């Protein structure tokens, strides 16, 4: 892993500020060119009617990724039984249109008919201001008078020419898993073999890896790619040396989509972008694109990510009086969101408050939490139901065929229309009845597998159907009707980290209450493909020292899962103080470029992670000693302006230094870590910034 961190340039290559943000779509003699001043994407339409990708060009670094001369490449690639539609299939051009879209984007829409093939194809190509990334999507319509099945759909169909003598490295990141082999967002770097052996990335709910891949060559020219699908997918990166090409692909697994005459099928969207530098640069380009284009808008730009308390320390042994006492303490400590976790309902799938636990009703607790100035959150695993619940007893046929055993509950098949309608109605009722501001969605394998023949989905198409017709449709319906409620993704931990997930949730758990070291490990890996706010952490410790508290400060919402009423006065005072520290730095970290300054956190070492906010030229760095023998660490930050003058200060240490960016990056500064388990926060700010200028609330 050390080479993974240190390879490439040490200083980020900052994109220039454009004098005029403008996106151009130009029609050439035989194609189209899209440009936003940072990236240029070229496509052509050639006789006998093939549509093909020509090149991606960086207008900043001069890097050019061309299609191979001997292979036609196209983002259009899908197949039915016996018929493949790809770059080699003749298409008849029908129409084009250009429109402005949300998030400061421009969309080129192209329509083609497959010659004698019975498909109308709709291709969208999108560019956005200040983003060196192309987003695209394909939709197909069955124009025949008979049914057909789509059996393959590629969300990442690209071929690039490979210069002779080049080599390629690829990076991907694990998801979270408690099943052997255990996974906790480990970044994995591999050389691409020159014999066309594919590097495989398996993504989606319950799969091993995140839906992201980055590739860079020996000159540090790089590509980043992601696919917007929560179901299972298999992506590959191949270096086919004897053909002189690099091939990328990401196919929906187990696809069998029935299209009646006139029906349409949407291939999940994808994106591909350019970077130049190391893996931190690949992550930064991805994160900025996700935040600018895909991510659910922030619920509160001033305060998010929130300080949160969650009741899971008590597991299901909760009641009204207990939670009221914790709410009072939480509010005084500075907590902003109060979440009642599993155990509030009569049972899983029967989403009514338990009168034995809440004699005044759960709404009374919600109102009390609101009166204390906090938001009210509720845990709900809406795709699960206990065998004894009314919904399963009355509708045993609603249960999906694949058992997942979420606390012994049975899985509901969300793509079965009656289930979907019931879940939507229940979620709307729960939100309204209990005054919910925040939904903590949980469950095992959120995208279920189901092969029942009496459901409204095709029994061989469960993966796509449960993701798109099921989960997405439920979230679309509920969020449209209750737009002010925020959603947190938890798939029994961070096991559905995709670029479709970010469209519906304001944050996501990484690992599931795995302690201080585990928390830092998950944030380390997850902040390559995802913005820091999508790395919330559950803190099970009492927070009796700053090693514990600061292990949860870098990233998204800080969620405490401790028994507040049992805390000693000193521990509560420390928690209150550390909450103020977190609130002071969260705005900076949320929007920062992340630099992974060390190897992945581990026992016996020091780890450091930096957030650099270019707009303010400031950095926040969390340095943690994990039983390392050394009591200090030479910190060398990255991304600074070499000629800039910076004030260096610490959260605990009383020292203050004035150093140039060049000195800091070259010579470093010593960070004192006196205890075997200890943590320090380092602040870098322009020398002329008023003292304490990092408070961005």
Secondary structure, DSSP 8 states (H G I E B T S, - for coil): -HHHHHSS-SS-------SS---EEEEETTEEEEE-SSEEEEEEEETTTEEEEEEEEETTT--EEE--TTS---S--EEETTEEESTTS-EEEEEEEEEEETTTEEEEEEEEEETTT-EEEEEEEEEETT--EEEEEEEEEE-SSS-EEEEEEBS--EEEE--TT--EEEEEEB-EESSSS-EE--EEEEE--TB---EEEEESTTSSB-SEEEEEETT-EEEEEEE--SS-EEEEEEEEGGGTEEEEEEEETT--EEE-TT-EEEEEEEEEEEEESSHHHHHHHHHHHIIIIIS---S-TTT-S-EEEEGGGGTT---HHHHHHHHHHHHHHT--EEEE-TTSEEETTEEEE-TTT-TT-HHHHHHHHHHTT-EEEEEE-TTEE-TTSHHHHH-GGGB-SS---BTTBEEB-TTSHHHHHHHHHHHHHHHHHHT-SEEEE--SSSS-----SSSSS-TT-HHHIIIIIIIIHHHHHHHHHSTT-EEEE-SSSS----TTGGGT-SEEB-SSS-HHHHHHHHHHHHHHHS-GGG-BEEE-S---SHHHHHTT-SSS-EEE-S-GGG--HHHHHHHHHHHHHHHHHHHHHHT-EEEE-SSS--TTEEEEEEEEETTTTEEEEEEEEES-S-SEEEE---S--TT-EEEEEESS---EEEEEHHHHHHT-EEEE--SSEEEEEEEEEETTS-TTTT---
